[in-house]
Amino acid sequence: MWDSTFDETLRSYLPFLPAEEALTAETPLREYGLDSLATVELLSVLEQSYNVRFEDDALNLETFENPGRLWTTLSALQPAS
């Protein structure tokens, strides 16, 4: 599962997700308000927060389909610890 930074950051871009509703790996991000402008902003914030750069092949609608897919992509970009 993801960390609290990811959860808090992602929630801030989902205006239609009630605060009491759980953010699951399958939560459909577009249905909860992640539009194209918010996706670009989220991408920038994630790159800064995790000190990574999304490659061109990760910049597609599928990557931002749900938190699970986005976290998997983000995790793969981070150096092994």
KELUM-343371 format. One line per field, with one value per residue: x, y, z negated of N, C-alpha, C in turn; residue number from 1; residue in one letter. Coordinates in steps of 0.2 Angstrom, whole numbers, plus 5000, padded with zeros to 4 digits. Each point is the difference from the previous one (the first is absolute). Layout:
nxx = X,...
nyy = Y,...
nzz = Z,...
caxx = X,...
cayy = Y,...
cazz = Z,...
cxx = X,...
cyy = Y,...
czz = Z,...
seq = NUM,...
type = A,...
END
This chain:
nxx = 5004,4998,5004,5001,5006,5001,4998,5004,5006,4999,4998,5005,5001,4997,4997,4998,5006,4995,5001,4994,5000,5001,5006,4997,5004,4994,5001,4994,5006,4999,4997,5006,5001,5004,5001,5001,4997,4996,4999,5000,4995,4996,5001,5000,4995,4998,5002,4998,4994,5000,5001,4995,5001,4993,5001,5002,5003,5001,5000,4995,4995,5003,5006,4995,4999,5005,4999,4997,4997,4998,4998,4998,4998,4998,4998,4998,4998,4998,5006,5003,4996
nyy = 4994,5006,5005,5004,5001,4994,4997,5004,4999,4993,4999,5004,4995,4997,5006,4995,4999,4997,5004,4998,5001,4993,5001,4996,4994,4998,5005,5001,5002,4998,4995,5000,5002,4995,5006,5002,5006,4997,4996,5005,5003,4994,5000,5006,5000,4994,5003,5006,4997,4996,5006,4999,4997,5002,4994,5001,4994,5003,5004,4996,4999,4995,5004,5004,4994,4997,5000,4994,5002,5006,4997,4995,5004,5004,4995,4998,5006,4998,5003,4994,4999
nzz = 5000,5001,5000,4994,5002,5003,4994,4996,5004,5001,4994,5000,5005,4994,5003,5003,4997,4997,4995,4998,5006,4999,5001,5005,5001,5000,4996,5004,5001,5006,4997,4997,5006,5001,5002,5006,4998,4997,5005,5004,4996,4999,5007,5000,4996,5003,5006,4997,4998,5005,5002,5005,5005,5002,5002,5006,5000,4995,5005,4997,5002,5002,5001,5002,5002,4996,4993,5001,5006,4998,4994,5004,5005,4995,4997,5006,5000,4994,4998,5001,4995
caxx = 4996,5003,5001,4995,5001,4996,4993,4998,5001,4995,4994,4999,4998,4994,4995,4994,5001,4998,5006,5000,5001,5007,5004,5002,5004,4996,4996,5001,5002,4996,4993,5000,5002,5007,4999,5006,5004,5001,5005,5007,5003,5001,5006,5005,5001,5003,5007,5003,5000,5004,5007,5000,4998,4996,5002,4994,4996,4996,4996,4994,4994,5000,5004,4996,4993,4998,5006,5005,5004,5004,5005,5004,5004,5004,5005,5005,5005,5004,5006,4999,5003
cayy = 5006,5006,5004,5005,5006,4999,5001,5007,5003,4998,5002,5007,5000,4997,5004,4996,4994,5002,4999,4994,4994,4997,5001,4993,4999,5000,5006,5003,5007,5005,5000,5004,5007,5001,5002,5000,5005,4997,4995,5003,5003,4994,4997,5005,4999,4994,5000,5004,4997,4994,5001,4996,5003,4995,4999,5001,4994,5000,5006,4998,5000,4994,5001,5004,4997,4999,5001,4994,5000,5006,4998,4995,5004,5004,4995,4998,5006,5002,4995,4995,5002
cazz = 5000,5001,4994,4998,5005,5006,4999,4999,5006,5004,4998,5001,5007,5001,4996,4999,4996,4993,4995,4996,5005,5001,5006,5001,5006,5006,5000,5006,4999,5004,4997,4994,5002,5003,5007,5004,4997,4993,5001,5001,4994,4996,5002,4998,4992,4998,5002,4995,4993,5000,5004,5005,5007,5003,5007,5005,5000,4994,5000,5004,4996,4996,4994,4996,4999,4993,4996,5000,5006,4999,4995,5003,5004,4996,4996,5004,5001,4994,5000,4995,4993
cxx = 5004,5001,4995,5001,4996,4992,4997,5000,4994,4993,4999,4998,4993,4994,4994,5000,4999,5006,4999,5000,5007,5002,5003,5004,4995,4995,5001,5001,4996,4993,5000,5003,5006,4999,5007,5005,5003,5006,5007,5003,5002,5007,5006,5001,5003,5007,5004,5001,5004,5007,5000,4998,4996,5003,4994,4995,4995,4995,4994,4994,4999,5004,4996,4993,4998,5006,5005,5005,5005,5006,5005,5005,5005,5005,5006,5005,5005,5006,4999,5004,5004
cyy = 5006,5004,5005,5006,4999,5000,5007,5004,4999,5003,5008,5002,4997,5003,4996,4994,5003,4999,4993,4994,4998,5001,4993,5000,5001,5007,5003,5008,5005,5001,5005,5007,5001,5002,5001,5005,4998,4994,5003,5003,4995,4997,5004,4999,4994,4999,5004,4996,4994,5000,4995,5004,4994,5000,5001,4994,5000,5006,4998,5000,4994,5000,5004,4998,4999,5001,4994,5000,5006,4998,4995,5004,5004,4996,4998,5005,5001,4995,4995,5002,4995
czz = 5000,4993,5000,5005,5006,4999,4999,5007,5005,4998,5001,5007,5002,4997,4999,4996,4992,4996,4997,5005,5001,5007,5001,5007,5006,5000,5007,5000,5004,4998,4994,5001,5003,5007,5003,4996,4993,5001,5001,4994,4995,5002,4998,4993,4999,5002,4995,4994,5000,5004,5005,5007,5003,5008,5005,5000,4994,5000,5005,4995,4996,4993,4994,4999,4993,4996,5000,5006,4999,4995,5003,5004,4996,4997,5005,5002,4995,4999,4994,4993,4997
seq = 1,2,3,4,5,6,7,8,9,10,11,12,13,14,15,16,17,18,19,20,21,22,23,24,25,26,27,28,29,30,31,32,33,34,35,36,37,38,39,40,41,42,43,44,45,46,47,48,49,50,51,52,53,54,55,56,57,58,59,60,61,62,63,64,65,66,67,68,69,70,71,72,73,74,75,76,77,78,79,80,81
type = M,W,D,S,T,F,D,E,T,L,R,S,Y,L,P,F,L,P,A,E,E,A,L,T,A,E,T,P,L,R,E,Y,G,L,D,S,L,A,T,V,E,L,L,S,V,L,E,Q,S,Y,N,V,R,F,E,D,D,A,L,N,L,E,T,F,E,N,P,G,R,L,W,T,T,L,S,A,L,Q,P,A,S
END
